[in-house]
Amino acid sequence: MSRRRPHTFNTDQYQSLPENDDFIDAQFESPKQEIPWKAVGLATMLCFGGTILLVVGSLLVSGHIDTKYADRTWPMIILGALMFIPGVYHIRIAYCAFRRYPGYSFADIPEFD
């Protein structure tokens, strides 16, 4: 035989929900989002810096620029790609959100506050 006490719920802590369904149109509207200018600026700098490193690295590998330091060409290309790819990705999201394409918003871009 168990000595457990039956559960008694205290109904004083609970409130009943209202019977009417008063919905306001404003609760279904999304708030206006601010443009994260710092993140867009960083993405722009990453894109342009990555482009410069990719172009210079490619010119070094192809021989159009004198390869005095040939051991620095592939790291320059890899670093350029690592900077270029996220920069272009976030610029594309910012552009599509600015043009209000469906499925894109500025909330997809991380903020640096």
C-alpha positions in Angstrom: 0.0 0.0 0.0 1.4 3.3 -1.0 1.6 6.3 1.4 1.5 8.9 -1.4 -0.8 11.8 -0.9 -3.2 12.5 -3.6 -2.3 15.6 -5.6 -4.4 18.6 -4.7 -4.1 21.5 -7.2 -4.3 25.0 -5.9 -6.7 26.7 -8.3 -6.0 30.2 -6.9 -2.8 30.5 -9.0 -4.6 30.0 -12.3 -6.7 32.4 -14.2 -9.2 31.5 -16.8 -8.8 32.7 -20.3 -11.2 35.3 -21.7 -14.1 33.9 -23.6 -13.9 36.4 -26.5 -11.3 36.3 -29.2 -10.4 39.9 -29.6 -7.6 40.0 -32.1 -5.9 43.1 -33.1 -4.5 43.5 -36.6 -1.2 45.0 -35.2 -0.3 41.7 -33.5 0.1 40.0 -36.9 2.3 42.7 -38.4 6.0 42.3 -38.2 7.9 45.3 -36.8 10.0 47.4 -39.1 13.6 46.2 -39.0 16.6 48.4 -38.9 19.4 48.0 -41.3 22.5 46.6 -39.5 25.0 49.1 -41.0 28.0 47.8 -39.2 27.4 44.2 -40.4 26.8 45.4 -44.0 30.0 47.5 -43.8 32.0 44.6 -42.6 30.6 42.4 -45.3 31.5 45.0 -47.9 35.1 45.2 -46.6 35.4 41.4 -46.5 34.1 41.2 -50.1 36.5 43.9 -51.5 39.5 42.7 -49.4 38.8 39.1 -50.6 38.5 40.2 -54.2 41.9 42.0 -54.0 43.6 39.0 -52.4 42.1 36.6 -54.9 43.1 38.8 -57.9 46.7 39.4 -56.7 47.1 35.7 -55.7 45.8 34.6 -59.1 48.2 37.0 -60.9 51.1 35.7 -58.8 50.2 32.0 -59.6 49.8 32.7 -63.3 53.1 34.5 -63.6 51.8 38.0 -64.6 53.4 39.4 -61.4 57.0 38.5 -60.6 57.0 35.7 -58.1 59.8 36.8 -55.8 58.0 35.2 -52.9 56.3 32.2 -54.5 55.5 30.6 -51.2 52.9 33.3 -50.4 50.7 32.8 -53.5 48.5 30.0 -52.3 47.9 31.3 -48.8 46.9 34.6 -50.4 44.3 32.8 -52.6 43.0 30.8 -49.7 42.7 33.9 -47.4 41.1 35.8 -50.3 38.5 33.0 -50.7 37.8 32.9 -47.0 37.1 36.6 -47.0 35.3 36.8 -50.3 32.7 34.0 -49.7 31.1 35.3 -46.5 31.3 38.9 -47.7 29.4 38.2 -50.9 26.9 36.0 -49.0 26.0 38.7 -46.5 25.9 41.4 -49.1 23.5 39.3 -51.2 21.2 38.8 -48.1 21.3 42.6 -47.4 20.5 43.4 -51.1 17.6 41.0 -51.2 16.3 42.2 -47.8 16.5 45.8 -49.0 14.6 45.0 -52.2 12.1 43.2 -50.0 12.3 39.8 -51.8 10.2 37.2 -50.0 12.2 35.0 -47.6 14.9 37.6 -46.9 15.1 40.0 -44.0 17.7 42.0 -42.2 17.3 39.7 -39.2 19.3 37.1 -41.1 22.4 39.3 -40.8 24.1 39.2 -37.4 24.4 42.5 -35.6 27.5 43.7 -33.8 26.1 45.8 -31.0 
